[in-house]
Amino acid sequence: MNVTSPSPVKYLTLFTLVMLIVGSIDSIRNFPATALFGSSLIFFFIVSAVIFLIPVALVSAELASSWTQEGGIYNWVRLAFGEKWGFLAIWFQWINTMFWYPTILLFMAGTLAYFFYPGLAENKFYLVSFILSVFWIPTLVTLRGIHLSSIVISTFTIIGLFIPVILILVLAALWIINGKPLQISFSLHELIPNLRGSENWISLTAIMASFLGMELAAVHINKVRHPYRTFPIAMLFSVIIILITMIGGSLAIALVLPRETISLTSGVMQTFECFFAAYHLSWMMPVIVMMIFISALGGMINWVVSPAQGLLQAAKYGYLPAFLRRENKYGIASNILLMQAILINIICLVFLLIPSINGAYWLLTALSTQVYILMYVLMFTAAIRLRYSYPQQTRPFKIPGGNVGLWLVSLIGLIGCIVTLTVGFFPPSGIDVGTKLHYLIVFSGGLFLMIAPCLVFYGYKHRMAKKSASHSTLPTP
C-alpha cells in the first residue's frame, strides 16, 4: 500500500522575515511627507527612533520570541488582560489598515499618473476610480497563502524599494558634489528645531507614524524556524535598514524640491524628474515609475494579510460571525479579506469630502495613526503585565536590564504614544484640510466610526455565549 508522505513544512527564512518587516514599513511613499521638514528631519527621525521605533522593536522581539505557537498583538494582549482587550487590540490594528490602504493607493495612483498625464495626480475622480479597482490585486495574491505572498513581497521590495532608494541617494550625492542649488541648509539652527511650536510636534508625530507596523510579522511566528532567535535578529536588521533608507530618501527630496512644491502623492516622482532632467536620464522615468509602483503594491500585500490573520484569531474565540471565521485551503482568512476589500471601496470616498488631495491624504494618515497608537498603548502595557503574570515563561530574547529595563523601554514608548495621540487632533499648517473646526469634526467622527463597531462585536459574543448557555441547560428529551 502506498502511503503519501506529508508535505514538508515551509518555513519563512530570516531574509524573508526581514523583507516582510521592511516591506511593510519602509515605503518610498513616506519620503515626501517627511521631506517637508527639511534638514530637521534628521533630528525628528533620531528622536522618533529612540522614543518609538526602538521600544516597539524591543518589546515585539521579546513577546514574539516568548510566545511562538500563536503570535501577534491579539494573543499578547489576550494573555495579559483577557479576550475583550485582545480583541480591542487586534481591532485597532485591523481598522487602522482600512484607512491606511487608501493613502498607499493614492500614492500609487499619483505615481502611475506619470505614465499618462501628471495632472491626473490631483484629479479626485481618477484617484477614487484607481483605488476602487487596484485594491483587489493584493487581495487576490494574499488569498493564495503567506508563502506566495512572502515571495512576492521580497521580490517587490528588492526591485521597487532598494534599487530606487540606492539610485536616489547616488543622484543626490552627485547633486551635492556638482554644486547644484540646495533647498535646505545644515546649520545647527536648521538641524535642531525649536519644539515650542506645535508645527514641530506635528513633524515629530508624522515621522513616528511612518514607523508603524514593526510587530506585524509576528502573526506569522509559527511559520518561522527557530523564531526565538530569528525574530529578534530580523528586528535588528530591519531597524537599521529602515532608518538608513528613510533618512536618506527623505533628505534627497528635501535637497532638490522647494518645500511648497512637494506633493505628498507624487513628490518622489517630482524628485526623480528633477534628477533625470539634470543628468539627461529622462528615458529612465517609466522604469522608475514601475519600480515604485510595484514596491507600493508589495508593501500592501503584507498589510492586507497580516491584520486579517490576527483578526481571524479573535474570530475563533467567537467575536465574529461564523462566515468570517472561514479559512481557505491555504490557511488564509478569505472572507475577512473579501470583506475588507469591500470596505476599502466605501472608505475611499472620503477623498470627495476634503478640499485637497494633500488634505485627504493627511487626514486618512492621521486617523489610521491614532487607532494604531492606541494598539501600541495596549502592547506596551501588556508586555509589563506578562513579565509579572508569566514569570516562568521562557524568554529567549529579553529586554536588557531585567524588569527595570522593561519598564524603562515601555514607558518611553508610552510617552511617544501619548505625544502622538495628543498632536493628532491639531491640523498641520500648509495643508488644506478645511477650517480647524471642520478638521476636528471629521477627525473626531472618523475616530468614533473606527472604534464603535467593537461594541457591536462585544454584544454579538455576549448574545452567542448566552444562547449557547441556554441550550446547554435545556433538559435532554
GUVO-615431 format. One record per residue (C-alpha): x, y, z; residue in three letters. Coordinates in Angstrom, 1 decimal. Layout:
! GUVO-615431
LOZA      c1      c2      c3  zadren
LOZA       X       Y       Z     ala
...
END
This chain:
! GUVO-615431
LOZA      c1      c2      c3  zadren
LOZA     0.0     0.0     0.0     met
LOZA     1.4     3.4    -1.0     asn
LOZA     1.4     5.9     1.8     val
LOZA     1.6     9.6     0.8     thr
LOZA     4.2    11.3     2.9     ser
LOZA     3.2    14.6     4.4     pro
LOZA     4.4    17.7     2.6     ser
LOZA     7.5    19.2     4.2     pro
LOZA     6.9    22.3     6.4     val
LOZA     7.7    25.5     4.6     lys
LOZA     9.4    28.0     6.9     tyr
LOZA     9.9    31.7     6.5     leu
LOZA    13.7    32.4     6.4     thr
LOZA    15.5    35.2     8.2     leu
LOZA    15.8    37.1     4.9     phe
LOZA    12.1    36.7     4.1     thr
LOZA    11.1    37.8     7.6     leu
LOZA    13.3    41.0     7.2     val
LOZA    11.7    41.6     3.8     met
LOZA     8.2    41.2     5.4     leu
LOZA     9.0    43.8     8.1     ile
LOZA    10.9    46.2     5.9     val
LOZA     8.4    45.9     3.1     gly
LOZA     5.6    46.7     5.5     ser
LOZA     7.1    49.8     7.0     ile
LOZA     9.8    51.2     4.7     asp
LOZA     7.9    52.8     1.9     ser
LOZA     9.1    55.4    -0.6     ile
LOZA     5.6    57.0    -0.3     arg
LOZA     6.6    58.3     3.2     asn
LOZA     9.6    60.2     1.8     phe
LOZA     7.7    63.3     0.6     pro
LOZA     5.8    63.8     3.9     ala
LOZA     9.0    63.7     5.9     thr
LOZA    10.9    65.8     3.4     ala
LOZA     8.6    68.7     4.2     leu
LOZA    10.5    69.1     7.5     phe
LOZA    13.8    69.9     5.8     gly
LOZA    17.2    69.2     7.4     ser
LOZA    15.5    69.0    10.8     ser
LOZA    14.1    65.6     9.7     leu
LOZA    17.4    64.0    10.8     ile
LOZA    16.6    65.2    14.4     phe
LOZA    13.0    64.0    14.1     phe
LOZA    14.0    60.6    12.8     phe
LOZA    16.5    60.1    15.6     ile
LOZA    14.1    61.2    18.3     val
LOZA    11.3    59.1    16.8     ser
LOZA    13.5    56.0    16.7     ala
LOZA    14.5    56.4    20.4     val
LOZA    11.0    57.1    21.8     ile
LOZA     9.0    54.8    19.4     phe
LOZA    10.7    52.6    16.8     leu
LOZA    13.3    51.0    19.1     ile
LOZA    10.9    50.4    22.0     pro
LOZA     8.4    48.8    19.6     val
LOZA    11.1    46.6    18.1     ala
LOZA    12.4    45.5    21.5     leu
LOZA     9.0    44.8    23.0     val
LOZA     7.9    42.9    19.9     ser
LOZA    11.1    40.9    19.9     ala
LOZA    10.6    39.8    23.5     glu
LOZA     6.9    38.9    23.1     leu
LOZA     7.3    37.2    19.7     ala
LOZA    10.2    35.1    20.9     ser
LOZA     8.4    34.1    24.1     ser
LOZA     5.1    33.0    22.6     trp
LOZA     5.9    31.2    19.4     thr
LOZA     2.9    29.0    18.9     gln
LOZA     0.4    31.7    18.3     glu
LOZA     1.9    35.2    17.9     gly
LOZA     0.7    38.7    17.2     gly
LOZA    -0.9    41.5    19.1     ile
LOZA    -4.2    39.7    19.8     tyr
LOZA    -2.5    36.8    21.6     asn
LOZA    -0.2    39.0    23.6     trp
LOZA    -2.9    41.3    24.9     val
LOZA    -5.4    38.4    25.4     arg
LOZA    -2.9    36.7    27.7     leu
LOZA    -2.2    39.9    29.6     ala
LOZA    -5.7    41.3    30.1     phe
LOZA    -8.3    38.9    28.7     gly
LOZA   -10.1    38.2    25.5     glu
LOZA   -12.0    41.5    25.3     lys
LOZA    -8.8    43.6    25.5     trp
LOZA    -7.2    41.2    23.0     gly
LOZA   -10.0    41.8    20.5     phe
LOZA    -9.8    45.6    21.0     leu
LOZA    -6.1    45.5    20.2     ala
LOZA    -6.4    43.5    17.0     ile
LOZA    -9.4    45.6    16.1     trp
LOZA    -7.2    48.7    16.4     phe
LOZA    -4.6    47.1    14.2     gln
LOZA    -7.1    45.9    11.6     trp
LOZA    -9.3    49.0    11.4     ile
LOZA    -6.2    51.2    11.0     asn
LOZA    -5.5    49.5     7.8     thr
LOZA    -8.9    50.3     6.4     met
LOZA    -7.9    54.0     6.5     phe
LOZA    -4.3    53.3     5.6     trp
LOZA    -4.9    51.5     2.3     tyr
LOZA    -6.4    54.5     0.6     pro
LOZA    -3.3    56.5     1.3     thr
LOZA    -0.9    54.0    -0.2     ile
LOZA    -3.3    53.5    -3.1     leu
LOZA    -3.4    57.3    -3.5     leu
LOZA     0.4    57.3    -3.7     phe
LOZA     0.3    54.5    -6.3     met
LOZA    -2.2    56.4    -8.4     ala
LOZA    -0.1    59.6    -8.3     gly
LOZA     2.9    57.6    -9.3     thr
LOZA     1.2    55.8   -12.2     leu
LOZA    -0.2    59.1   -13.5     ala
LOZA     3.3    60.0   -14.7     tyr
LOZA     2.9    57.3   -17.3     phe
LOZA    -0.1    59.2   -18.8     phe
LOZA    -0.7    62.7   -17.6     tyr
LOZA     0.9    64.1   -14.4     pro
LOZA    -2.1    66.3   -13.8     gly
LOZA    -4.2    63.3   -13.0     leu
LOZA    -2.4    63.0    -9.6     ala
LOZA    -4.6    65.9    -8.4     glu
LOZA    -7.9    64.6   -10.0     asn
LOZA   -10.1    63.2    -7.3     lys
LOZA   -12.2    61.0    -9.6     phe
LOZA    -9.2    59.4   -11.2     tyr
LOZA    -7.8    58.7    -7.8     leu
LOZA   -11.0    57.2    -6.5     val
LOZA   -11.5    55.1    -9.6     ser
LOZA    -7.9    53.8    -9.3     phe
LOZA    -8.4    52.8    -5.6     ile
LOZA   -11.8    51.1    -6.3     leu
LOZA   -10.1    48.8    -8.8     ser
LOZA    -6.4    48.2    -7.8     val
LOZA    -7.0    47.1    -4.2     phe
LOZA    -8.3    43.8    -5.5     trp
LOZA    -4.8    42.8    -6.8     ile
LOZA    -3.1    42.3    -3.4     pro
LOZA    -6.3    40.8    -2.1     thr
LOZA    -6.2    38.1    -4.8     leu
LOZA    -2.5    37.5    -4.2     val
LOZA    -2.9    37.0    -0.4     thr
LOZA    -5.7    34.6    -0.9     leu
LOZA    -3.0    32.2    -2.3     arg
LOZA    -1.3    31.9     1.1     gly
LOZA     1.6    33.5     3.0     ile
LOZA     4.4    31.7     1.2     his
LOZA     3.5    33.0    -2.2     leu
LOZA     2.8    36.4    -0.6     ser
LOZA     6.3    36.4     1.1     ser
LOZA     8.0    35.6    -2.3     ile
LOZA     6.1    38.5    -4.0     val
LOZA     6.9    40.9    -1.1     ile
LOZA    10.6    40.0    -1.0     ser
LOZA    10.9    40.4    -4.8     thr
LOZA     9.0    43.6    -5.0     phe
LOZA    10.9    45.1    -2.0     thr
LOZA    14.2    44.5    -3.7     ile
LOZA    13.2    45.8    -7.1     ile
LOZA    10.9    48.6    -6.0     gly
LOZA    12.4    49.8    -2.8     leu
LOZA    16.1    49.1    -2.5     phe
LOZA    17.1    49.8    -6.2     ile
LOZA    15.2    53.2    -6.4     pro
LOZA    16.5    54.3    -2.9     val
LOZA    20.1    53.5    -3.9     ile
LOZA    19.6    55.4    -7.1     leu
LOZA    18.1    58.4    -5.5     ile
LOZA    20.9    58.5    -2.9     leu
LOZA    23.6    58.3    -5.6     val
LOZA    21.9    61.1    -7.6     leu
LOZA    21.6    63.3    -4.5     ala
LOZA    25.3    62.8    -3.8     ala
LOZA    26.1    63.8    -7.4     leu
LOZA    23.8    66.8    -7.0     trp
LOZA    25.8    68.0    -4.0     ile
LOZA    29.2    67.2    -5.5     ile
LOZA    28.4    69.1    -8.6     asn
LOZA    27.5    72.2    -6.6     gly
LOZA    23.9    72.4    -7.7     lys
LOZA    21.5    74.6    -5.7     pro
LOZA    20.2    73.1    -2.4     leu
LOZA    16.8    73.8    -0.9     gln
LOZA    17.9    73.2     2.7     ile
LOZA    20.9    74.0     4.8     ser
LOZA    22.6    72.0     7.5     phe
LOZA    23.2    74.8    10.0     ser
LOZA    22.8    74.0    13.7     leu
LOZA    19.7    76.1    13.8     his
LOZA    18.1    74.1    10.9     glu
LOZA    19.2    70.7    12.2     leu
LOZA    17.8    71.2    15.7     ile
LOZA    14.3    72.7    15.6     pro
LOZA    12.5    74.7    18.3     asn
LOZA    10.0    72.3    19.9     leu
LOZA     7.9    75.2    21.3     arg
LOZA     5.9    75.4    18.2     gly
LOZA     3.0    72.9    17.5     ser
LOZA     4.2    72.5    13.9     glu
LOZA     7.4    70.8    15.0     asn
LOZA     5.4    68.4    17.2     trp
LOZA     3.3    67.6    14.2     ile
LOZA     6.5    66.9    12.3     ser
LOZA     7.7    64.5    15.1     leu
LOZA     4.5    62.5    15.1     thr
LOZA     4.3    62.4    11.3     ala
LOZA     7.7    60.6    11.3     ile
LOZA     6.6    58.3    14.1     met
LOZA     3.6    57.4    12.0     ala
LOZA     5.9    56.2     9.3     ser
LOZA     7.3    53.5    11.7     phe
LOZA     4.0    51.8    12.3     leu
LOZA     4.0    48.0    11.8     gly
LOZA     7.2    46.6    13.4     met
LOZA     5.2    43.9    15.2     glu
LOZA     3.1    43.0    12.1     leu
LOZA     5.1    39.9    11.0     ala
LOZA     4.7    38.3    14.5     ala
LOZA     1.3    36.9    13.4     val
LOZA     3.4    34.5    11.2     his
LOZA     5.7    33.5    14.0     ile
LOZA     4.6    29.8    13.9     asn
LOZA     5.9    29.7    10.3     lys
LOZA     9.4    30.7    11.2     val
LOZA    12.2    28.2    12.0     arg
LOZA    13.8    28.9    15.5     his
LOZA    11.6    32.0    16.0     pro
LOZA    13.0    32.7    19.4     tyr
LOZA    16.3    33.5    17.7     arg
LOZA    15.3    34.5    14.2     thr
LOZA    12.7    37.2    15.1     phe
LOZA    14.9    39.4    17.3     pro
LOZA    17.7    39.3    14.7     ile
LOZA    15.2    40.2    12.0     ala
LOZA    14.1    43.2    14.1     met
LOZA    17.6    44.4    14.4     leu
LOZA    18.4    44.3    10.7     phe
LOZA    15.0    45.8     9.9     ser
LOZA    15.5    48.8    12.2     val
LOZA    18.9    49.6    10.6     ile
LOZA    17.6    49.3     7.1     ile
LOZA    14.5    51.4     7.8     ile
LOZA    16.4    54.3     9.4     leu
LOZA    19.1    54.4     6.7     ile
LOZA    16.7    54.4     3.7     thr
LOZA    14.1    56.7     5.2     met
LOZA    16.5    59.4     6.3     ile
LOZA    18.5    59.2     3.1     gly
LOZA    15.5    59.2     0.8     gly
LOZA    13.7    62.0     2.6     ser
LOZA    16.8    64.2     2.5     leu
LOZA    17.2    63.6    -1.2     ala
LOZA    13.8    65.1    -1.8     ile
LOZA    14.3    68.0     0.6     ala
LOZA    17.6    68.8    -1.1     leu
LOZA    16.1    69.4    -4.6     val
LOZA    12.5    70.4    -4.2     leu
LOZA    11.2    73.7    -2.6     pro
LOZA     9.0    72.8     0.4     arg
LOZA     5.9    74.5    -1.0     glu
LOZA     6.1    72.4    -4.2     thr
LOZA     6.4    69.0    -2.6     ile
LOZA     3.3    66.8    -3.3     ser
LOZA     2.5    64.1    -0.8     leu
LOZA     1.3    61.8    -3.5     thr
LOZA     3.9    62.4    -6.2     ser
LOZA     6.8    64.0    -4.5     gly
LOZA     9.1    61.1    -5.3     val
LOZA     8.4    61.3    -9.0     met
LOZA     9.0    65.1    -8.8     gln
LOZA    12.4    64.4    -7.4     thr
LOZA    13.4    61.8    -9.9     phe
LOZA    12.1    64.0   -12.7     glu
LOZA    14.4    66.8   -11.4     cys
LOZA    17.4    64.5   -11.1     phe
LOZA    16.8    62.9   -14.5     phe
LOZA    16.4    66.2   -16.3     ala
LOZA    19.7    67.4   -14.8     ala
LOZA    21.7    64.3   -15.8     tyr
LOZA    19.9    63.6   -19.1     his
LOZA    18.4    60.4   -17.9     leu
LOZA    14.7    61.2   -18.6     ser
LOZA    14.4    57.9   -20.5     trp
LOZA    14.6    56.1   -17.1     met
LOZA    11.4    57.7   -15.9     met
LOZA     9.0    55.0   -17.0     pro
LOZA    11.3    52.3   -15.4     val
LOZA    11.3    54.2   -12.1     ile
LOZA     7.6    54.6   -12.2     val
LOZA     7.0    50.9   -12.5     met
LOZA     9.6    50.1    -9.8     met
LOZA     8.0    52.4    -7.3     ile
LOZA     4.5    51.2    -8.2     phe
LOZA     5.4    47.5    -7.6     ile
LOZA     7.2    48.5    -4.3     ser
LOZA     4.0    50.0    -3.0     ala
LOZA     2.0    47.0    -4.2     leu
LOZA     4.4    44.6    -2.4     gly
LOZA     4.1    46.6     0.8     gly
LOZA     0.3    46.4     0.6     met
LOZA     0.3    42.7     0.4     ile
LOZA     1.6    42.1     4.0     asn
LOZA    -0.7    44.8     5.3     trp
LOZA    -3.6    43.1     3.6     val
LOZA    -2.9    39.6     5.0     val
LOZA    -1.3    40.1     8.5     ser
LOZA    -4.0    42.1    10.3     pro
LOZA    -6.7    39.9     8.7     ala
LOZA    -4.9    36.8    10.1     gln
LOZA    -4.8    38.5    13.5     gly
LOZA    -8.5    39.3    13.3     leu
LOZA    -9.1    35.6    12.4     leu
LOZA    -7.5    34.6    15.8     gln
LOZA   -10.1    36.8    17.5     ala
LOZA   -12.9    35.4    15.3     ala
LOZA   -12.0    31.8    16.5     lys
LOZA   -12.8    33.0    20.0     tyr
LOZA   -16.4    33.9    18.9     gly
LOZA   -16.1    37.7    18.4     tyr
LOZA   -17.1    37.5    14.7     leu
LOZA   -19.9    35.6    12.9     pro
LOZA   -19.1    32.1    11.7     ala
LOZA   -18.8    33.1     8.0     phe
LOZA   -15.9    35.4     8.9     leu
LOZA   -14.0    32.5    10.6     arg
LOZA   -13.6    30.5     7.4     arg
LOZA   -10.2    29.8     6.1     glu
LOZA    -9.4    28.7     2.6     asn
LOZA    -7.1    25.7     1.8     lys
LOZA    -4.0    28.0     2.2     tyr
LOZA    -5.0    28.9     5.8     gly
LOZA    -6.0    32.4     4.9     ile
LOZA    -8.9    34.3     6.3     ala
LOZA   -10.6    34.5     2.9     ser
LOZA   -13.9    36.0     3.9     asn
LOZA   -12.3    38.7     6.1     ile
LOZA   -10.1    39.6     3.1     leu
LOZA   -13.1    40.0     0.9     leu
LOZA   -15.0    42.0     3.5     met
LOZA   -12.1    44.5     3.9     gln
LOZA   -11.8    44.9     0.2     ala
LOZA   -15.4    46.0     0.0     ile
LOZA   -15.0    48.3     3.0     leu
LOZA   -12.0    50.0     1.3     ile
LOZA   -14.1    50.7    -1.7     asn
LOZA   -16.5    52.6     0.6     ile
LOZA   -14.0    54.5     2.7     ile
LOZA   -12.1    55.8    -0.3     cys
LOZA   -15.0    58.1    -1.0     leu
LOZA   -13.7    60.3     1.8     val
LOZA   -11.5    61.9    -0.8     phe
LOZA   -14.6    63.6    -2.1     leu
LOZA   -15.2    65.3     1.3     leu
LOZA   -11.8    67.0     1.7     ile
LOZA   -10.9    70.2    -0.2     pro
LOZA    -7.5    69.0    -1.4     ser
LOZA    -5.7    65.7    -2.2     ile
LOZA    -2.9    66.5     0.3     asn
LOZA    -5.5    67.3     2.9     gly
LOZA    -7.4    64.0     2.4     ala
LOZA    -4.0    62.1     2.4     tyr
LOZA    -3.1    63.8     5.7     trp
LOZA    -6.5    63.2     7.3     leu
LOZA    -6.6    59.5     6.5     leu
LOZA    -3.0    59.1     7.7     thr
LOZA    -3.7    60.8    10.9     ala
LOZA    -6.9    58.7    11.6     leu
LOZA    -5.1    55.4    10.9     ser
LOZA    -2.2    56.6    13.1     thr
LOZA    -4.4    57.4    16.1     gln
LOZA    -6.0    53.9    16.3     val
LOZA    -2.7    52.2    15.7     tyr
LOZA    -1.1    54.2    18.5     ile
LOZA    -3.9    53.0    20.8     leu
LOZA    -2.9    49.5    19.9     met
LOZA     0.7    50.2    20.9     tyr
LOZA    -0.5    51.5    24.3     val
LOZA    -2.1    48.1    24.9     leu
LOZA     1.0    46.3    23.6     met
LOZA     3.4    48.2    25.9     phe
LOZA     1.2    47.7    29.0     thr
LOZA     0.7    44.0    28.1     ala
LOZA     4.5    43.5    27.9     ala
LOZA     4.8    44.8    31.5     ile
LOZA     1.8    42.7    32.7     arg
LOZA     3.1    39.5    31.1     leu
LOZA     6.5    39.8    32.7     arg
LOZA     4.9    39.6    36.1     tyr
LOZA     1.9    37.3    35.4     ser
LOZA     4.1    34.7    33.5     tyr
LOZA     7.4    34.9    35.3     pro
LOZA     8.3    31.3    34.5     gln
LOZA     7.8    31.8    30.7     gln
LOZA    10.9    31.0    28.7     thr
LOZA    12.1    34.3    27.1     arg
LOZA    14.9    33.5    24.7     pro
LOZA    15.2    37.3    24.0     phe
LOZA    14.7    39.5    27.0     lys
LOZA    14.9    43.3    27.1     ile
LOZA    18.2    44.1    28.8     pro
LOZA    18.1    45.4    32.4     gly
LOZA    15.6    43.0    33.9     gly
LOZA    12.2    44.4    35.0     asn
LOZA    13.7    47.9    35.2     val
LOZA    14.8    47.7    31.6     gly
LOZA    11.4    46.6    30.5     leu
LOZA     9.7    49.4    32.5     trp
LOZA    12.1    52.0    31.0     leu
LOZA    11.6    50.9    27.4     val
LOZA     7.8    50.6    27.8     ser
LOZA     7.4    54.0    29.5     leu
LOZA     9.5    55.7    26.8     ile
LOZA     7.3    54.0    24.2     gly
LOZA     4.1    55.1    26.1     leu
LOZA     5.4    58.7    26.2     ile
LOZA     5.8    58.6    22.4     gly
LOZA     2.3    57.2    22.1     cys
LOZA     0.8    59.9    24.3     ile
LOZA     2.5    62.7    22.3     val
LOZA     1.3    61.3    19.1     thr
LOZA    -2.3    60.9    20.3     leu
LOZA    -2.4    64.5    21.5     thr
LOZA    -0.9    66.1    18.5     val
LOZA    -3.1    64.2    16.1     gly
LOZA    -6.1    66.5    16.9     phe
LOZA    -4.2    69.5    15.6     phe
LOZA    -4.3    70.1    11.8     pro
LOZA    -0.9    71.0    10.1     pro
LOZA    -0.4    74.4     8.5     ser
LOZA     0.4    74.5     4.8     gly
LOZA    -2.0    71.6     4.0     ile
LOZA    -5.6    72.4     3.1     asp
LOZA    -7.9    70.3     5.4     val
LOZA   -10.6    72.9     5.7     gly
LOZA   -11.1    75.0     8.8     thr
LOZA    -9.9    73.8    12.2     lys
LOZA   -13.5    73.1    13.2     leu
LOZA   -14.1    71.1    10.0     his
LOZA   -11.0    69.1    10.5     tyr
LOZA   -11.8    68.4    14.2     leu
LOZA   -15.4    67.3    13.4     ile
LOZA   -14.3    65.0    10.5     val
LOZA   -11.3    63.7    12.5     phe
LOZA   -13.4    63.0    15.7     ser
LOZA   -16.2    61.5    13.7     gly
LOZA   -13.8    59.2    11.9     gly
LOZA   -12.3    58.0    15.2     leu
LOZA   -15.7    57.2    16.6     phe
LOZA   -16.7    55.3    13.4     leu
LOZA   -13.5    53.3    13.7     met
LOZA   -13.9    52.3    17.3     ile
LOZA   -17.7    52.0    17.7     ala
LOZA   -18.0    48.6    15.9     pro
LOZA   -16.1    46.9    18.8     cys
LOZA   -19.2    47.4    21.0     leu
LOZA   -21.3    45.6    18.4     val
LOZA   -19.0    42.6    18.3     phe
LOZA   -18.8    42.5    22.1     tyr
LOZA   -22.6    42.4    22.1     gly
LOZA   -22.5    39.7    19.5     tyr
LOZA   -20.2    37.4    21.5     lys
LOZA   -22.3    38.0    24.7     his
LOZA   -25.5    37.0    22.9     arg
LOZA   -23.9    33.9    21.4     met
LOZA   -22.5    32.9    24.8     ala
LOZA   -25.9    33.4    26.4     lys
LOZA   -27.6    31.5    23.7     lys
LOZA   -25.1    28.6    24.0     ser
LOZA   -25.6    28.5    27.7     ala
LOZA   -29.4    28.4    27.4     ser
LOZA   -29.2    25.5    25.0     his
LOZA   -26.8    23.6    27.3     ser
LOZA   -29.3    23.9    30.2     thr
LOZA   -32.3    22.5    28.3     leu
LOZA   -33.5    19.1    29.5     pro
LOZA   -32.5    16.2    27.4     thr
LOZA   -35.6    14.6    25.7     pro
END
